Amino acid sequence: MTDRFAVRKTPQGHGVWDAAVNGWHSRQDLDEAAATELANTMNAGHVAREAHPDTGSRRVVPAKPVLVLVDGRWWPGHLDWWVHENDGWYGRATLDASGAASWYPAASLRPAPASAARSA
């Protein structure tokens, strides 16, 4: 899945690039965390506006504890959005260890065990 909005490094810091118009969508002097959060929010909103009711774009409220498969290891995180693409379902999860949010294929996500959900 390709996101429309991406974080790019600039001489002043970071900014959000809009691939649809091939131009900047934000100031270019943001710190990386702020730019990443803005890009993730804009991508989620963009998907929600353009999704057809029968294709599936679903916000998860409140975010659910999950395990995310990254480089062969399961990491705890929280899932806050599902979207259906041509090649299957993707979930947006934020990893607890790093706070990084990204989109993962459904096969890379699974519900967190009840013990992990209580400790989160």
C-alpha positions in Angstrom: 0.0 0.0 0.0 1.4 3.4 -1.0 0.6 6.4 1.1 -0.3 9.6 -0.6 1.4 11.7 2.1 5.0 10.9 3.0 7.6 12.5 5.4 10.6 13.9 3.6 13.8 15.4 5.1 14.6 19.0 4.2 17.5 21.3 5.0 15.3 22.9 7.7 14.0 19.7 9.2 11.1 17.5 7.9 7.9 18.1 6.0 5.0 16.2 4.5 5.1 15.6 0.8 1.8 15.2 -1.2 2.4 12.6 -4.0 -0.9 13.4 -5.7 0.0 17.1 -6.4 3.8 16.5 -6.3 4.3 19.2 -3.8 4.7 20.1 -0.1 1.6 19.9 2.0 3.2 21.3 5.2 5.9 23.5 6.5 9.3 21.9 6.0 10.7 22.9 9.4 8.9 20.3 11.5 10.6 17.7 13.6 10.4 14.2 12.4 7.9 13.0 15.0 5.5 15.9 14.2 5.8 15.3 10.4 5.2 11.6 10.8 2.1 12.1 13.0 0.8 14.7 10.5 1.4 12.4 7.5 -0.2 9.4 9.2 -3.3 11.4 10.1 -3.6 12.8 6.6 -3.2 9.4 5.0 -5.9 7.9 7.3 -8.3 10.8 6.5 -7.6 10.6 2.8 -8.3 6.8 2.8 -11.5 7.4 4.7 -12.8 10.1 2.4 -12.1 8.2 -0.7 -13.2 4.7 0.4 -16.5 3.4 -0.9 -18.9 2.1 1.8 -18.6 -1.4 0.5 -14.8 -1.5 0.1 -14.0 -1.0 3.8 -12.2 1.7 5.7 -12.8 1.3 9.4 -11.6 3.3 12.4 -10.9 1.2 15.5 -12.2 3.2 18.5 -10.7 2.7 21.0 -7.4 1.4 19.6 -7.0 -2.3 20.2 -3.9 -4.0 21.6 -2.2 -6.1 18.9 1.0 -7.9 18.1 2.8 -6.8 15.0 5.2 -9.0 13.0 8.3 -6.9 12.1 11.4 -8.7 10.8 10.4 -12.1 12.1 9.5 -10.9 15.6 6.2 -10.0 17.2 6.0 -6.5 18.8 3.2 -5.1 21.0 1.3 -2.2 19.6 -2.1 -0.6 19.1 -4.3 -0.9 16.0 -6.5 2.2 15.2 -7.5 1.8 11.6 -8.3 -0.9 9.0 -8.4 -0.3 5.2 -9.1 -2.6 2.3 -6.9 -2.3 -0.7 -6.9 -4.3 -3.9 -4.4 -6.8 -2.5 -6.1 -7.3 0.9 -6.6 -5.7 4.3 -4.1 -3.4 6.0 -4.1 -2.2 9.6 -2.4 1.0 10.9 -0.6 0.1 14.1 1.6 2.1 16.5 4.4 0.1 18.0 4.5 0.5 21.8 8.4 0.4 22.0 9.1 3.2 19.4 5.8 5.0 19.0 6.2 4.6 15.2 2.9 4.2 13.3 2.8 2.4 10.0 0.5 0.2 7.8 0.8 -3.6 8.0 -0.8 -6.4 6.0 -3.5 -8.2 8.0 -1.3 -11.3 8.1 1.3 -9.3 10.1 -1.2 -8.4 12.8 -2.9 -10.5 15.5 -4.8 -9.7 18.7 -2.6 -9.3 21.8 -3.0 -11.9 24.5 -5.3 -10.8 27.3 -2.4 -10.5 29.7 -0.6 -8.0 27.4 -3.9 -6.0 26.9 -4.3 -5.6 30.7 -0.7 -4.4 31.2 -0.9 -1.8 28.4 
